[in-house]
Amino acid sequence: MSTEGDLLRLAVTAHEAVADPAIWREFLDKFSRTIDADVTLLQRHYLSQHRSTLIATFGMTQRFTDSYNEHYSKVNVWRENGRHLYVQGRAFRDEEAYSRTALKHTEFYNDCLVPIGVTRSLAGVIARAGDEVLVLTGLRNERRPPFGEVEAKTVELLLPHLKRAYVTQDRLHVLEAGEAALNRLRAGIVLVAAGGRVVFCNRAAEAIFHAGDGLVVRDGLVAASHADADAALRKAIRYAVSPGESLDCPPRVLVRRTSSRLPYHLTAAPLCWTPRAFAGTGAPVAVLLIADPEQRQPVAGDVLKPMFGLTAKEAALARALADGHTLERAAEQLEMRYETARTHLRRIMSKTDTSRQTELVLLLAHLSDQSLLV
């Protein structure tokens, strides 16, 4: 019988596997020895789709894993007949799901289990969400005795630890996806803790700080090169991290650059939800959005056309006007007569519900600002 120390070591290995999925194989190796199994595996069942996927295995060839995922999981009679047994935190043996007499007449038994020499199972349900079930399974050879109550109890004692590891891993996947999305933005995104200390920068923000052209991170804090902009920036950050304080804070801070380029537009806002911090660390409480007008890109014609129903010529003229060209210069650039350009402009304003050329340009500039976020 496994000791409390054995279970603790298994739990520690499972949590280590959260950071390094390659360690799941080490966990399954230890689990095999704990319950005296010949093969162990982690799999996810999709009950309504009548299929399963092996996530990690020990004692099983890659060839079998592939064939199971592609075909044999679809004829898994243990899963199909034991759906009622998939209760989170429960362990059950194969005889509870399907009789061995009936099992021996199935394709699953003869073509899947017998060739790899394991026909007895013990399954532990780690987590269930609707028809998706995460399961830890041990398998034994036909000639060996079936799993007993002792092994089933061991698995049930281990399942809560695996559930916590699974939840942690799931959250890490979400965070990784969120970080990847933030790194695709052209706008700089900075998360700061209660004291204003930077705890995260996306790639765009890192590039801005690395350039040192008006904005830097100094001693863990975002700072502006010019004193007046730095004072306004600190006030904005203070308001964002302490929104309850009565501060007359501008919605946007213009940060002048040391070069002759256009100033950065910086906005600070409190986070609606503050993640819990580990002891001794600062959780992000506010976000800084840094827009670089130099990175503004004209709205593409293939975006304007479906958005407003513009023709190709109308979209090209709209882009030229958004770039700051006069109507006359835009007409020359597009090799069209001035009167034709005026006709196109009237149609564009009608389709965009604008009444003047300046109003149209402001609308296109607003759309261009939004493109900093995609």
C-alpha positions, 0 to 999 in steps of 0.5 A, a space after each residue: 500500500 502506498 504511503 502518505 509520502 508516496 502520494 505527496 511526492 506524486 503530487 509535487 511531481 504533478 505540480 512540477 509538470 504544470 511548468 514543464 509538460 515533459 514531466 508528466 511522463 515522470 509522474 506517470 512512471 511514479 504513478 505506475 509503481 504506486 498502483 503497480 500498473 503496467 501502463 498509465 496514461 492521462 486522457 481526455 474523453 469527449 463523451 458527446 463526440 464518442 472519442 478520446 485523446 491521449 495527452 501523456 502516456 507511460 509504457 505505451 508506444 507512440 504508434 499505439 497512441 496514434 492509432 488510439 487517438 485516430 480510431 480505437 478511442 471511438 470504440 472504447 466500450 469502457 467509456 461508452 458504457 460507463 458514462 455515469 461513472 465519470 464523476 469528478 474525484 471518483 475512481 472506478 475499475 473496468 468491471 464497473 463500466 462493462 462486464 469482462 464477458 461482454 468486453 472479450 467480444 468487442 473490437 476494443 478488446 481484441 484489436 486494441 487492448 490484447 495487442 499491447 497486453 493490457 486489458 484491466 483498467 482503473 480510472 480516476 476522474 480528475 475533472 469534468 466540465 460538461 461532456 469533457 472529462 480529464 482522466 488518469 488511467 492505469 492498465 494491467 496485463 490480462 494474466 494479473 489480478 484486477 485492481 482492488 479497493 486499495 489501489 482505487 482508494 490511492 487514486 481517489 486520494 491523489 485526485 484532488 492534487 491533480 485537480 489543483 495542478 490541472 486548474 493551475 495549468 489551465 490558468 497558465 494557458 490562458 495567461 500565455 494566450 493573453 500575453 501572446 495577444 498583447 504582444 501582437 498589439 502595436 500600442 504599448 501595454 504596461 501593467 503596474 502594481 500599487 506603488 506604480 512599479 512595472 510588472 509587465 510590458 508587451 513587446 511594443 512597450 519594451 521597444 518604446 522604453 528601449 528607444 529612450 525617446 521621451 519614455 523610459 523605465 527608471 528604478 522600476 517606474 515609468 518616467 518621462 524625459 521632460 519634467 512637465 510631462 513626467 509630473 503629469 504622467 506620475 499624476 495619471 499613474 497615481 490616479 490609476 493605482 488609487 482611483 478613490 483619491 480625488 485627483 483632477 487627472 487628464 484622460 490623456 498625457 502627451 509625452 514629448 520626445 527628445 527627438 522631433 517625432 510626434 509625442 506619445 499619447 499615454 492613458 492610465 486606468 485602474 484594472 477592473 479586476 486585480 489578480 491575487 499576488 504571491 507573497 512578497 510580489 506586487 499584483 498589477 492594479 492598473 494599466 498604461 496604454 501608450 499610443 505612438 502616432 508615428 506607428 499609425 497606419 492608414 486604414 486599408 482599402 479592403 477594410 474601408 470597402 466593406 465597412 462603408 460600401 466604397 468602391 476601389 477608387 473611392 477607398 483609394 481616394 479616402 486613404 489619400 485624403 487621410 494621408 493629408 493630401 488635398 483633393 487636388 493632389 489626391 486626384 493627381 496621385 490617383 491619375 483622375 480628373 479633379 471633377 471626377 475626384 469631387 464626384 467620388 468625394 461626394 459619394 464617400 461622404 454620403 456613404 460615411 454619413 459625413 458632411 464635410 471633408 474635414 469631418 471625413 478626415 477626422 473619421 478616418 483618423 479615428 479609425 487609424 487610431 483604433 488600428 494601433 490596437 490590432 
